[in-house]
Amino acid sequence: AAKRLRLDGPPGYLVMHQSRLGADGVMLLTRVDMAGKKVWEVNTGIAKLDQVLPGGRYLGLIGETPRSMVAVDLRDGRMSEAPVY
């Protein structure tokens, strides 16, 4: 099921959802404006999410499958990732 988070600067929402149903799906993050128009979308590559680490400008995600950590800039969707051992 998709989950949403209210964002400021500019106002909108962040929607966390799966690319497809089943084991082949991965977590996508989509930022939409207040009218519901997509601003950006990023494929995290995470199939099974372990933790969500909310921050001011960034959202951190720790994946269980694959074991990784992703930081997404909530303004423009730029993503950086690092393996977790």
FENGIPE-V122070 format. One record per residue. N is the residue number from 0. PHI is phi in radians with two decimals (* if undefined). OMEGA is omega in degrees with one decimal (NA if undefined). D_LAST is the distance of its C-alpha to the last C-alpha in whole Angstrom. Layout:
N&PHI&OMEGA&D_LAST  N&PHI&OMEGA&D_LAST
//
This chain:
0&*&179.5&28  1&-1.27&176.3&28  2&-2.19&-179.3&28  3&-2.26&-180.0&29  4&-2.35&-179.6&29  5&-1.32&-178.8&32  6&-2.13&173.1&31  7&-2.01&171.3&34  8&1.04&-8.6&34  9&-1.39&-178.0&36  10&-1.07&178.1&36  11&3.01&-179.6&34  12&-2.32&170.6&32  13&-1.92&-178.4&28  14&-1.94&176.1&28  15&-1.77&-177.4&25  16&-2.65&-179.8&25  17&-1.57&178.5&24  18&-1.19&177.0&25  19&-2.83&178.2&27  20&-1.27&175.5&28  21&1.63&-173.6&26  22&-1.18&-178.1&23  23&-1.49&-177.5&23  24&-1.37&175.1&23  25&-2.22&-177.6&20  26&-1.34&173.6&20  27&-1.93&172.2&23  28&-2.07&179.4&24  29&-2.21&174.3&28  30&-1.68&177.0&29  31&-2.14&176.7&33  32&-1.44&-175.6&36  33&-1.15&177.2&39  34&-1.54&-180.0&41  35&1.56&178.7&38  36&-1.39&179.9&37  37&-1.18&177.3&34  38&-1.64&175.4&33  39&-2.76&176.8&30  40&-2.50&179.9&27  41&-2.33&175.6&23  42&-1.63&-177.3&21  43&-1.35&-175.9&18  44&1.35&-177.9&17  45&-1.58&178.8&15  46&-1.49&179.2&17  47&-2.24&-176.0&16  48&-1.49&179.2&16  49&-1.76&-177.1&14  50&-2.51&172.2&15  51&-2.03&-177.9&18  52&-2.03&-178.6&18  53&-1.25&176.9&21  54&-2.46&179.6&23  55&-1.26&-176.9&26  56&-1.64&-175.6&25  57&-2.10&171.9&22  58&-2.07&178.0&20  59&-1.73&177.3&16  60&-2.25&174.8&15  61&-1.96&-178.6&11  62&-1.66&172.9&11  63&-1.48&178.1&11  64&-2.32&-15.0&12  65&-1.23&179.9&11  66&-1.24&-176.9&7  67&-2.73&175.4&8  68&-2.21&-177.0&10  69&-2.20&172.0&14  70&-2.07&-179.2&17  71&-2.03&175.3&20  72&-1.29&-174.1&23  73&-1.24&178.1&26  74&-1.35&-173.0&29  75&-2.23&177.1&28  76&1.43&177.3&25  77&-1.10&-174.9&23  78&-2.13&170.8&19  79&-2.18&-177.2&17  80&-2.41&178.8&13  81&-2.57&176.4&10  82&-1.21&177.4&7  83&-2.04&-177.3&4  84&-1.91&NA&0
//
